[in-house]
Amino acid sequence: KQGHVGGGMMAGYLHPVLPQRGAAQQYEFLLYGSVSESSLSDLLHRLRGLCDQTITSVGGFRFCDREITYKIDAGNASTKLRVRMSIDTPEAPWQLIYAGQLDVGDMHRPAAVRTCVHTSCSQNLGDVLNELGFVAVTEVVLKGYLFKRGQMKISVFKIYQPGENGDAESAQCFSDSYLVELSAIAVSGQDSIGAEMKTFAEHLRPIVVMEKLDGLR
């Protein structure tokens, strides 16, 4: 039986949160792929066999999250922050995510890499960002499945355009395919996680081919 837990709640469980002052910079390692609706059951079956089986995640988590991107301009530069909240578990802490520029060009790295900060926040986060001058620029709904294997997180999901007044029930899907995201967060000097991700991704072939792409942009 699959666990059905809000992705916003699970973000803190699956990924580290904001590092303390003086802590090493965190990096997010990423591989992306896509899978058709007809191949989804095969992929989920493969992931259930490969991923961690714990009391709270037998068979993977189902999630439904809302994600809003905020932007602030400062001179010629701009900064974007993503705010993610669970629709299934509205009382869960919201997640604030900063992601740096994705580096896909380093041929010596088996996965794309970017700097990142993930931290849990209170539910007035949107008001705080507006007070600081940030403006909401995009909003999407993410529905899918989460799996975990050691440091790695595997997300299989579709991206939806929210309905009127942000309604998730009437959200329209952007694509019939599922986006597959393989990610891991590590500190500087732990580049070996990229090789582990590449090895894991090979076990998902031929159902899905994972590549160094910026799948969310």
C-alpha positions in Angstrom: 0.0 0.0 0.0 1.3 3.4 -0.9 1.8 6.1 1.6 -0.2 9.3 0.8 1.7 12.2 2.4 2.0 15.8 1.4 5.1 16.6 -0.5 5.6 19.9 1.5 5.8 17.9 4.7 8.2 15.3 3.1 10.6 17.9 1.7 12.2 18.4 5.1 12.5 14.6 5.6 14.0 13.9 2.2 16.4 16.8 2.0 18.5 18.7 4.5 17.3 22.2 5.6 19.1 25.5 5.8 22.7 25.0 7.0 23.8 26.8 10.1 26.2 29.8 10.0 29.7 28.5 9.0 28.4 25.3 7.6 29.6 24.1 4.2 27.7 25.2 1.1 25.1 22.8 -0.1 24.9 21.5 -3.7 22.0 19.8 -5.4 22.8 17.1 -8.0 20.2 16.5 -10.6 19.3 14.1 -13.5 16.0 14.4 -15.5 13.9 12.2 -17.7 10.3 11.7 -18.7 8.0 8.7 -19.0 4.7 8.2 -20.7 1.4 7.4 -18.9 1.5 3.9 -20.4 5.0 3.2 -18.8 4.2 4.7 -15.4 3.2 1.5 -13.7 6.4 -0.2 -14.9 8.6 2.6 -13.6 6.8 2.7 -10.2 7.2 -1.1 -9.9 10.9 -0.8 -10.6 11.3 2.0 -8.1 9.5 0.1 -5.4 12.1 -2.7 -5.9 15.1 -0.4 -5.8 14.3 2.2 -3.2 14.2 2.2 0.6 11.4 0.5 2.3 10.6 2.1 5.7 7.6 2.1 7.9 6.4 5.5 6.5 7.3 5.0 2.9 6.3 1.5 1.7 5.9 1.8 -2.0 6.5 5.5 -2.3 4.7 8.6 -1.2 1.9 10.2 -3.2 2.0 14.0 -3.1 0.1 17.0 -4.3 1.9 20.3 -3.8 1.5 23.9 -4.9 4.6 25.8 -5.9 4.9 29.6 -6.3 7.9 31.3 -7.8 8.8 34.7 -6.4 11.1 37.2 -8.0 12.8 40.4 -7.0 14.9 42.7 -9.3 17.9 44.6 -8.0 19.6 46.6 -10.7 20.6 44.3 -13.6 20.2 41.2 -11.5 17.2 39.3 -10.2 16.7 36.6 -7.6 14.1 33.9 -7.7 12.8 31.9 -4.7 10.4 29.0 -4.8 7.8 28.4 -2.1 6.2 24.9 -1.9 3.3 23.9 0.2 1.4 20.7 0.6 -2.2 20.7 -0.6 -2.9 17.3 1.0 -1.5 18.3 4.4 -2.2 22.1 4.7 -0.9 22.2 8.3 2.6 21.2 7.2 5.4 23.8 7.2 6.0 25.5 3.9 9.3 25.0 2.1 11.5 27.9 0.9 13.8 26.9 -1.9 16.7 28.8 -3.4 18.4 27.2 -6.4 21.5 28.7 -8.1 22.3 28.4 -11.8 22.3 24.8 -13.0 25.7 23.7 -14.4 25.2 21.1 -17.1 28.4 21.7 -19.0 31.0 20.0 -16.8 31.8 16.8 -18.7 33.6 15.4 -15.6 30.4 15.4 -13.6 27.8 12.7 -14.3 25.0 14.9 -13.0 24.0 18.5 -13.3 24.9 20.6 -10.2 23.7 23.8 -8.6 24.0 25.6 -5.2 20.9 25.4 -3.1 19.2 26.2 0.1 16.1 24.3 1.4 14.4 25.3 4.6 11.1 24.9 6.4 9.1 28.1 7.1 5.9 29.3 8.7 2.8 29.7 6.6 3.0 33.5 6.5 6.1 33.2 4.2 4.3 34.7 1.2 3.5 37.9 3.2 7.1 38.1 4.4 8.4 37.9 0.8 5.9 40.5 -0.4 7.1 42.8 2.4 10.7 42.4 1.2 9.7 43.3 -2.3 9.3 39.9 -4.0 6.5 39.4 -6.5 4.8 36.1 -7.3 5.4 35.4 -11.0 4.3 31.8 -11.6 2.2 29.2 -9.8 2.0 25.5 -10.6 0.5 22.3 -9.0 2.7 19.2 -8.8 1.1 15.8 -8.4 3.0 12.5 -8.3 5.1 10.1 -6.3 8.2 10.3 -4.2 10.8 7.6 -3.4 14.0 7.7 -1.4 17.2 5.7 -1.7 20.0 6.8 0.7 20.7 10.4 -0.1 18.8 10.3 -3.3 15.2 11.4 -3.9 13.3 10.2 -6.9 10.2 12.3 -7.9 7.8 11.2 -10.6 5.2 13.8 -11.2 3.1 15.9 -13.6 2.9 19.7 -13.6 -0.5 21.4 -13.7 -1.7 24.9 -14.3 -4.0 25.8 -11.3 -7.7 26.5 -12.1 -9.5 29.7 -11.2 -8.5 31.2 -7.9 -5.7 28.6 -7.6 -8.0 25.7 -7.5 -6.0 22.4 -7.6 -9.0 20.2 -8.4 -9.6 21.9 -11.8 -5.9 22.3 -12.6 -5.0 21.6 -16.3 -2.0 19.3 -17.0 0.8 20.8 -19.2 1.8 17.4 -20.6 0.6 13.8 -20.8 4.1 12.6 -19.7 5.5 12.4 -16.2 8.7 14.3 -15.4 11.2 12.1 -13.5 13.7 13.9 -11.3 16.5 12.2 -9.5 18.2 14.5 -7.0 20.5 14.6 -4.0 21.9 17.3 -1.8 25.5 17.1 -0.6 28.1 19.5 0.7 31.3 20.5 -1.1 33.6 17.5 -1.5 30.9 14.9 -1.8 30.9 14.8 -5.6 30.8 11.0 -5.5 27.0 11.2 -5.1 26.8 12.1 -8.7 28.4 8.8 -9.7 26.0 7.0 -7.4 23.0 8.7 -9.1 24.3 7.8 -12.5 24.6 4.1 -11.5 21.1 4.2 -10.0 19.7 5.8 -13.2 21.1 2.9 -15.3 18.8 0.5 -13.3 15.8 2.5 -14.6 16.6 1.9 -18.3 15.0 1.3 -20.7 11.8 2.6 -19.0 13.3 6.0 -18.6 16.6 7.6 -19.7 18.0 10.1 -17.2 20.1 13.0 -18.5 21.9 16.2 -17.4 19.1 18.5 -18.3 17.3 21.4 -16.6 14.0 19.6 -16.6 12.0 22.3 -14.8 13.0 25.2 -17.0 
